[in-house]
Amino acid sequence: MSGHTAALHLTRLLGKGDTITVVSPNSNWNWIPSNIWVGVGKMKKKSVVFPLAPVYRRKGIKFLQAKAVAIRPDGDLDDPRGAVDIVHTGAGQQGKEERVRFDYLINATGPQLKFGATEGLGPDGGHTVSVCTADHAVEAARSLAEAIEVMRGGVPQTLVVGMGHGTCTCEGAAFEYVFNVDHELREAGVRDLARLIYLTNEAALGDFGVGGMTFEERGFQTSSELWTASLFRERNVEAILGAHVERVEPGVVNYETLDGEHHSLPFDFAMLLPPFGGVPLKAYDRAGQDITERMFAPSGFMKVDADYGAKPFEEWSAADWPETYLAPGYPNIFAVGIAFAPPHQISRPRTSPNGTPIAPAPPRTGMPSGVMGKTAALTIADRIRRGPDAHPHTASMARMGAACVASVGSSLREGSAASMTMMPVVPDYSRYVTGRDLKGTKGEVGLSGHWVKLMLHYLFIHKAKARFGWHLIPE
């Protein structure tokens, strides 16, 4: 999302003599938020993906279906311009290696889906399903349909949705999926035969990797924990909190909780999200010396203009978070979206008595990713037009809002949504008593939020296809 957004904005900001090149191992673009609906059979895969090549051809963007494997920020002995080593993945060129030169680079690789971090996790060789990709979501829908069919025969089933590791992020996606599953069970008339469990690394419901939120309505304040818990009670969804999945066996999730206890949970259907890591990129200086540890954090995410100094949780602040997404020492290299290394967790770090980290990683998907991509594009355009010393544009997550709409159903007449907004994403206690502006931090439930989610689905696919007026649709 972040890189595609940046590329499209650059087409309208730069001149005809400038070359924009997109390197992506995938031939299709996927509107990932709607994978949730694909994962319960409410949408087809074709509704959430489209081919990239025609869009880039129409916009004059050079498209290389390939994966980046190394960055050479200072070029090499043959050419001082920066370079990226790539390996082609498209048909006819698969395995072909190439070195692509750049004047400006945006690292927008997104996450590595680390299913391997938990034994037995994932749809490929594991025992759980996923909604991280459109293909994963199709398989999840098939597996869910099978469980529903068993229940139609009168046999109870246990369904588990949540996090597949103690350091996962994207709790919002699991939150939305579990309520979509609940909706499907009720539509099928088998809800009474289903035990539906939300298994999460959050220490409290409503944490979502952002430390929770405070909502104010008519002068009364409530926490996102209480707000979220009421939804779970209403829909009869069980919650297992502070959990780290250690391994998944056929039909059994084995997990540790924050109290250090180990548990086994039998299941018939399980959709568990993987932890994210940085895409494995190497970095080399001009002489070919490895500088990966200098440019990337141990997680594999690229270091940017953030404060990565070690300090107690209570001393972390909103000012630690990056603003320009420029790599230190390189005024022409950006890392945006999930590709940048966050300076610290937003939720309080926690470990079990056994030393196991069990706490959500900071979310950086959706709206923030799009804003970062556009911000990098604006900086690049200014530096090309005005010179390399042009002041960079900024978009700190400590001043950036975000919305999460967890919607069930997919029609205009039926459905509901739990809609949350927060301002800012990273709490700033120096500006707000609760860390966030109460005027911009809200939680609501109803059909109108569902309409918003449907509208966003069609608007953002229109935007991603660069159709008429695309740039007028906010990130």
C-alpha positions as CSV (number, residue, x, y, z in Angstrom):
1,M,0.0,0.0,0.0
2,S,2.7,2.5,1.0
3,G,5.0,1.9,-2.0
4,H,2.1,1.8,-4.6
5,T,0.8,5.1,-3.1
6,A,4.2,6.7,-3.4
7,A,4.7,5.6,-7.0
8,L,1.3,6.9,-8.1
9,H,1.8,10.3,-6.4
10,L,5.3,10.6,-8.0
11,T,3.7,10.2,-11.5
12,R,1.8,13.5,-10.9
13,L,4.6,15.3,-9.1
14,L,7.6,14.6,-11.4
15,G,8.4,15.6,-15.0
16,K,8.5,13.5,-18.1
17,G,12.2,13.1,-18.0
18,D,12.1,11.4,-14.6
19,T,11.9,7.6,-14.3
20,I,9.8,5.8,-11.7
21,T,10.5,2.2,-11.3
22,V,8.5,-0.2,-9.1
23,V,10.1,-3.5,-8.0
24,S,7.6,-6.0,-6.6
25,P,7.7,-9.8,-6.6
26,N,3.9,-9.9,-7.0
27,S,2.1,-9.3,-10.2
28,N,-1.2,-8.3,-8.4
29,W,-2.1,-5.6,-6.0
30,N,-4.2,-6.7,-3.0
31,W,-6.6,-4.5,-1.0
32,I,-5.7,-6.4,2.2
33,P,-8.4,-5.0,4.6
34,S,-11.1,-6.8,2.5
35,N,-9.3,-10.1,2.8
36,I,-11.4,-10.4,5.9
37,W,-14.6,-10.7,3.8
38,V,-12.9,-13.1,1.4
39,G,-11.9,-15.2,4.4
40,V,-15.5,-15.8,5.3
41,G,-16.8,-16.3,1.8
42,K,-18.6,-12.9,1.5
43,M,-16.3,-11.7,-1.3
44,K,-14.5,-13.4,-4.1
45,K,-10.7,-13.1,-4.6
46,K,-11.2,-11.1,-7.8
47,S,-12.9,-8.3,-5.8
48,V,-9.8,-7.6,-3.8
49,V,-6.9,-8.0,-6.3
50,F,-6.0,-6.6,-9.7
51,P,-3.0,-6.8,-12.0
52,L,-0.3,-4.1,-11.5
53,A,1.2,-4.1,-15.0
54,P,-1.7,-2.4,-16.8
55,V,-1.9,0.4,-14.2
56,Y,1.8,1.1,-14.3
57,R,1.9,1.0,-18.1
58,R,-0.9,3.5,-18.2
59,K,0.8,5.8,-15.7
60,G,4.2,5.5,-17.4
61,I,5.8,3.6,-14.5
62,K,8.5,1.0,-15.2
63,F,7.4,-2.3,-13.5
64,L,9.9,-5.0,-12.6
65,Q,8.3,-8.2,-11.2
66,A,11.2,-9.1,-8.9
67,K,12.2,-9.1,-5.3
68,A,14.9,-6.9,-3.9
69,V,17.7,-8.8,-2.1
70,A,20.3,-6.1,-1.4
71,I,20.7,-2.3,-1.2
72,R,23.9,-0.5,-2.2
73,P,23.3,3.1,-0.9
74,D,26.6,4.4,-2.2
75,G,26.6,2.4,-5.4
76,D,29.6,0.2,-6.3
77,L,33.1,0.6,-7.8
78,D,31.6,0.8,-11.2
79,D,29.0,3.5,-10.5
80,P,28.6,5.8,-7.6
81,R,24.8,6.0,-7.9
82,G,22.8,4.0,-5.4
83,A,21.7,0.5,-6.5
84,V,19.4,-2.3,-5.6
85,D,20.1,-5.9,-6.4
86,I,17.0,-7.7,-7.5
87,V,16.0,-11.3,-8.6
88,H,13.2,-11.5,-11.1
89,T,10.2,-13.6,-10.1
90,G,8.0,-13.2,-13.2
91,A,7.4,-15.8,-15.8
92,G,10.1,-16.0,-18.4
93,Q,12.7,-14.2,-16.3
94,Q,12.4,-16.1,-13.0
95,G,15.8,-16.2,-11.3
96,K,17.4,-13.6,-13.4
97,E,19.5,-11.2,-11.4
98,E,19.8,-7.5,-12.1
99,R,21.2,-4.3,-10.5
100,V,18.9,-1.3,-10.7
101,R,20.4,2.2,-10.2
102,F,18.6,4.9,-8.3
103,D,18.8,8.6,-7.3
104,Y,16.1,8.1,-4.7
105,L,14.9,4.9,-3.1
106,I,11.7,4.1,-1.2
107,N,11.9,0.8,0.8
108,A,8.3,-0.2,1.0
109,T,8.7,-4.0,1.2
110,G,6.1,-4.5,3.8
111,P,6.4,-7.4,6.2
112,Q,7.9,-10.9,6.0
113,L,5.1,-13.2,7.2
114,K,7.0,-15.2,9.8
115,F,4.9,-18.3,10.1
116,G,8.1,-20.2,10.8
117,A,8.4,-18.4,14.2
118,T,5.8,-20.8,15.6
119,E,6.0,-24.5,14.9
120,G,3.0,-25.7,13.0
121,L,1.6,-22.2,12.2
122,G,0.2,-21.3,8.9
123,P,-1.5,-22.7,5.8
124,D,1.7,-23.9,4.1
125,G,2.8,-27.0,6.0
126,G,1.1,-25.9,9.2
127,H,-2.3,-26.5,10.8
128,T,-3.9,-23.1,10.7
129,V,-5.3,-20.8,8.1
130,S,-4.6,-17.1,7.5
131,V,-6.1,-14.0,5.9
132,C,-2.8,-12.2,5.2
133,T,-3.0,-12.7,1.5
134,A,-5.9,-13.2,-0.9
135,D,-5.0,-16.8,-1.5
136,H,-4.8,-17.4,2.2
137,A,-8.2,-15.9,2.7
138,V,-9.7,-18.2,0.0
139,E,-8.4,-21.2,1.9
140,A,-9.7,-19.8,5.2
141,A,-13.2,-19.4,3.7
142,R,-13.1,-23.0,2.5
143,S,-12.0,-24.3,5.9
144,L,-14.6,-22.3,7.7
145,A,-17.3,-23.6,5.3
146,E,-16.3,-27.1,6.1
147,A,-16.6,-26.5,9.9
148,I,-20.0,-24.9,9.4
149,E,-21.1,-27.9,7.4
150,V,-20.0,-30.2,10.2
151,M,-22.1,-28.2,12.6
152,R,-25.1,-28.4,10.3
153,G,-24.8,-32.1,10.9
154,G,-25.2,-31.5,14.7
155,V,-21.6,-31.8,15.7
156,P,-20.2,-29.0,17.9
157,Q,-17.0,-27.3,16.8
158,T,-14.3,-25.1,18.4
159,L,-13.1,-22.2,16.4
160,V,-10.1,-20.2,17.4
161,V,-9.1,-16.8,15.9
162,G,-6.2,-14.6,16.9
163,M,-2.5,-14.2,17.2
164,G,-0.1,-17.0,16.4
165,H,2.9,-15.6,18.4
166,G,3.5,-13.4,21.4
167,T,5.0,-10.6,19.4
168,C,2.3,-10.3,16.7
169,T,0.8,-7.1,15.4
170,C,-2.5,-6.5,13.5
171,E,-4.7,-7.4,16.4
172,G,-7.4,-5.4,14.7
173,A,-7.5,-7.8,11.7
174,A,-8.1,-10.8,14.1
175,F,-10.7,-8.8,16.0
176,E,-12.6,-8.1,12.8
177,Y,-12.3,-11.6,11.6
178,V,-13.6,-13.2,14.8
179,F,-16.8,-11.1,14.5
180,N,-17.2,-12.0,10.9
181,V,-16.9,-15.6,11.8
182,D,-19.6,-15.1,14.5
183,H,-21.8,-13.4,11.8
184,E,-21.4,-16.4,9.4
185,L,-22.2,-18.9,12.2
186,R,-25.4,-17.0,13.0
187,E,-26.4,-16.7,9.4
188,A,-25.9,-20.5,9.0
189,G,-28.0,-21.2,12.1
190,V,-25.3,-23.0,13.9
191,R,-24.0,-20.5,16.5
192,D,-25.3,-22.6,19.4
193,L,-23.0,-25.4,18.3
194,A,-19.8,-23.3,18.1
195,R,-17.4,-22.4,20.8
196,L,-15.7,-19.2,19.4
197,I,-12.4,-18.1,21.0
198,Y,-10.3,-15.0,20.5
199,L,-6.7,-15.9,21.4
200,T,-4.5,-12.8,21.7
201,N,-1.2,-11.5,22.9
202,E,-2.9,-8.4,24.3
203,A,-2.8,-8.2,28.0
204,A,-6.3,-6.6,27.9
205,L,-9.1,-6.4,25.3
206,G,-9.0,-3.2,23.3
207,D,-5.3,-2.8,23.4
208,F,-4.8,-3.3,19.6
209,G,-1.1,-2.8,19.9
210,V,-1.6,0.9,20.7
211,G,-1.9,0.7,24.5
212,G,-5.7,1.0,24.4
213,M,-7.7,4.1,24.0
214,T,-10.1,6.3,26.0
215,F,-13.4,7.2,24.5
216,E,-15.6,10.1,25.6
217,E,-19.3,10.3,24.9
218,R,-21.6,13.1,26.4
219,G,-19.0,13.9,29.0
220,F,-18.5,10.3,30.2
221,Q,-15.2,8.5,29.5
222,T,-14.8,4.8,29.0
223,S,-11.8,2.7,28.0
224,S,-11.5,0.7,24.8
225,E,-11.1,-2.4,27.1
226,L,-14.6,-2.0,28.5
227,W,-16.0,-1.0,25.1
228,T,-14.5,-4.0,23.4
229,A,-15.4,-6.4,26.3
230,S,-19.0,-5.5,25.9
231,L,-18.9,-6.6,22.2
232,F,-17.4,-9.9,23.2
233,R,-20.1,-10.5,25.9
234,E,-22.9,-9.5,23.5
235,R,-21.6,-11.9,20.8
236,N,-20.6,-14.7,23.2
237,V,-17.0,-14.7,22.1
238,E,-14.5,-16.1,24.7
239,A,-11.2,-14.3,25.1
240,I,-7.9,-15.7,26.1
241,L,-5.5,-12.8,26.8
242,G,-1.8,-12.5,27.2
243,A,-1.1,-15.6,25.1
244,H,2.0,-16.7,23.2
245,V,1.4,-19.6,20.9
246,E,4.4,-22.0,21.3
247,R,3.4,-24.6,18.7
248,V,0.4,-25.9,16.8
249,E,-0.3,-29.6,16.4
250,P,-3.1,-31.0,14.3
251,G,-6.2,-29.9,16.2
252,V,-4.3,-28.4,19.2
253,V,-2.9,-25.0,20.0
254,N,-0.2,-25.0,22.7
255,Y,0.3,-21.7,24.3
256,E,1.9,-19.9,27.3
257,T,0.2,-17.1,29.2
258,L,1.7,-14.1,31.0
259,D,1.5,-15.9,34.3
260,G,4.0,-18.4,32.9
261,E,1.5,-21.3,32.7
262,H,1.3,-23.6,29.7
263,H,-2.0,-24.6,28.1
264,S,-3.4,-26.8,25.3
265,L,-6.5,-25.7,23.4
266,P,-8.2,-28.3,21.1
267,F,-9.7,-26.8,18.0
268,D,-11.5,-27.7,14.8
269,F,-10.8,-24.4,12.9
270,A,-8.1,-21.9,13.6
271,M,-7.1,-18.6,11.9
272,L,-4.0,-17.4,13.6
273,L,-2.0,-14.4,12.3
274,P,1.9,-14.7,12.1
275,P,4.4,-12.2,13.6
276,F,5.9,-9.7,11.2
277,G,9.6,-9.3,10.4
278,G,11.5,-7.2,8.0
279,V,12.0,-8.6,4.5
280,P,15.5,-10.1,4.4
281,L,17.5,-7.4,2.7
282,K,21.3,-7.0,2.9
283,A,23.2,-3.7,2.6
284,Y,26.7,-3.1,1.2
285,D,28.9,-0.1,1.0
286,R,30.7,0.9,-2.2
287,A,33.6,-1.5,-1.6
288,G,31.2,-4.4,-1.0
289,Q,31.5,-4.5,2.8
290,D,28.4,-5.7,4.6
291,I,26.7,-2.7,6.4
292,T,23.4,-4.5,7.0
293,E,23.6,-4.1,10.8
294,R,24.1,-0.4,10.4
295,M,21.0,0.2,8.2
296,F,18.7,-2.4,9.6
297,A,17.4,-3.2,13.1
298,P,17.7,-6.9,14.3
299,S,14.1,-7.3,13.3
300,G,15.0,-6.7,9.7
301,F,13.2,-3.4,9.5
302,M,15.1,-0.4,8.2
303,K,16.3,2.3,10.6
304,V,15.0,5.8,10.0
305,D,15.0,9.2,11.8
306,A,13.8,7.7,15.1
307,D,15.4,7.5,18.6
308,Y,16.5,3.9,18.9
309,G,18.2,4.5,22.3
310,A,17.4,1.9,25.0
311,K,15.4,3.3,27.9
312,P,12.7,2.3,30.3
313,F,9.1,2.2,28.9
314,E,8.1,5.2,31.1
315,E,10.8,7.4,29.4
316,W,9.7,6.6,25.9
317,S,7.9,9.5,24.2
318,A,6.1,10.6,21.1
319,A,9.2,12.5,20.0
320,D,11.1,9.2,19.6
321,W,9.0,8.4,16.5
322,P,10.2,9.2,13.0
323,E,8.9,12.2,11.0
324,T,10.7,12.0,7.6
325,Y,11.3,8.2,7.3
326,L,14.8,9.0,5.9
327,A,17.6,6.5,6.6
328,P,20.3,8.1,8.8
329,G,23.1,9.5,6.7
330,Y,21.2,9.0,3.4
331,P,19.0,12.0,2.3
332,N,17.7,9.9,-0.6
333,I,16.6,6.7,1.0
334,F,13.3,6.2,2.7
335,A,11.6,3.3,4.6
336,V,7.8,3.6,4.8
337,G,4.9,1.5,6.0
338,I,5.8,-1.6,7.8
339,A,9.3,-1.5,6.3
340,F,10.6,1.1,8.9
341,A,11.8,0.0,12.3
342,P,9.7,1.4,15.1
343,P,11.7,2.9,18.0
344,H,9.7,1.0,20.6
345,Q,6.4,-0.6,21.4
346,I,3.3,1.5,22.0
347,S,1.7,-1.1,24.3
348,R,3.6,-1.8,27.5
349,P,6.3,-4.5,27.0
350,R,5.5,-7.6,29.0
351,T,7.3,-10.9,29.5
352,S,6.1,-14.1,31.3
353,P,8.0,-15.4,34.4
354,N,9.8,-17.7,31.9
355,G,11.2,-14.7,30.0
356,T,8.9,-15.0,27.0
357,P,7.9,-11.7,25.4
358,I,4.1,-11.4,25.2
359,A,3.1,-8.0,23.9
360,P,1.8,-6.6,20.6
361,A,4.2,-4.9,18.2
362,P,3.2,-1.4,16.9
363,P,0.7,-1.4,14.0
364,R,1.8,0.5,11.0
365,T,-0.7,-0.6,8.3
366,G,-3.6,1.1,6.6
367,M,-3.9,4.8,6.6
368,P,-0.5,5.5,8.2
369,S,1.2,3.5,5.5
370,G,-0.5,5.5,2.8
371,V,0.4,8.8,4.4
372,M,4.0,7.8,4.8
373,G,4.2,6.8,1.1
374,K,2.8,10.1,0.0
375,T,5.0,12.1,2.3
376,A,8.2,10.4,0.9
377,A,6.9,11.2,-2.6
378,L,6.5,14.8,-1.8
379,T,10.0,15.1,-0.3
380,I,11.5,13.4,-3.4
381,A,9.6,15.7,-5.8
382,D,10.8,18.8,-3.9
383,R,14.4,17.7,-3.8
384,I,14.4,16.9,-7.6
385,R,12.8,20.3,-8.4
386,R,14.5,22.5,-5.8
387,G,17.7,20.7,-5.0
388,P,18.8,17.9,-2.5
389,D,18.7,20.3,0.5
390,A,15.0,21.0,0.2
391,H,13.3,20.5,3.6
392,P,11.7,17.1,3.9
393,H,7.9,16.7,4.4
394,T,6.9,15.1,7.7
395,A,4.3,12.7,8.9
396,S,4.9,11.5,12.5
397,M,2.6,8.8,13.8
398,A,2.6,10.9,17.0
399,R,0.6,13.5,15.0
400,M,-1.2,11.2,12.7
401,G,-4.7,9.8,13.2
402,A,-6.0,6.5,12.1
403,A,-9.3,4.7,11.8
404,C,-10.2,1.0,12.2
405,V,-13.6,-0.3,11.0
406,A,-14.3,-3.9,12.0
407,S,-17.3,-4.7,9.8
408,V,-19.4,-7.8,9.4
409,G,-21.6,-8.6,6.4
410,S,-21.0,-7.2,3.0
411,S,-24.3,-5.7,1.8
412,L,-25.9,-2.3,2.1
413,R,-28.9,-3.5,4.0
414,E,-27.3,-6.0,6.4
415,G,-24.2,-5.7,8.5
416,S,-22.7,-3.8,11.4
417,A,-19.4,-2.4,12.3
418,A,-17.3,-1.5,15.4
419,S,-15.7,1.7,14.3
420,M,-12.7,3.2,16.1
421,T,-10.7,6.4,15.4
422,M,-7.7,7.6,17.3
423,M,-5.7,10.8,17.2
424,P,-2.8,10.4,17.3
425,V,-1.7,6.7,16.7
426,V,1.2,7.1,19.1
427,P,0.0,8.6,22.3
428,D,1.5,12.0,23.3
429,Y,1.1,12.5,27.1
430,S,2.9,15.9,26.8
431,R,-0.1,17.2,24.8
432,Y,-3.1,15.2,26.1
433,V,-4.0,13.9,29.5
434,T,-5.1,10.5,28.1
435,G,-2.3,10.5,25.5
436,R,-4.8,11.2,22.7
437,D,-7.2,14.0,21.7
438,L,-10.6,12.9,22.9
439,K,-12.3,14.8,20.1
440,G,-10.7,12.5,17.5
441,T,-10.7,9.3,19.5
442,K,-14.1,7.6,19.3
443,G,-15.7,4.1,19.4
444,E,-19.1,3.5,17.8
445,V,-21.1,0.4,16.8
446,G,-23.7,0.3,14.0
447,L,-24.7,0.0,10.4
448,S,-23.2,3.4,9.4
449,G,-19.7,2.1,10.1
450,H,-20.4,-0.9,7.9
451,W,-21.4,1.5,5.1
452,V,-18.1,3.4,5.6
453,K,-16.1,0.1,5.3
454,L,-17.9,-0.8,2.1
455,M,-17.4,2.7,0.7
456,L,-13.7,2.5,1.6
457,H,-13.4,-0.8,-0.2
458,Y,-14.5,0.6,-3.5
459,L,-12.9,4.0,-3.1
460,F,-9.5,2.7,-2.4
461,I,-9.5,0.1,-5.2
462,H,-10.5,3.0,-7.5
463,K,-7.6,5.0,-6.0
464,A,-5.1,2.1,-6.3
465,K,-6.1,1.7,-10.0
466,A,-5.4,5.4,-10.5
467,R,-8.8,6.1,-12.0
468,F,-10.2,9.5,-12.6
469,G,-9.8,11.8,-9.5
470,W,-7.8,9.1,-7.6
471,H,-5.5,11.7,-6.0
472,L,-8.4,13.5,-4.4
473,I,-9.2,10.5,-2.3
474,P,-7.3,10.9,1.0
475,E,-4.8,8.3,2.1
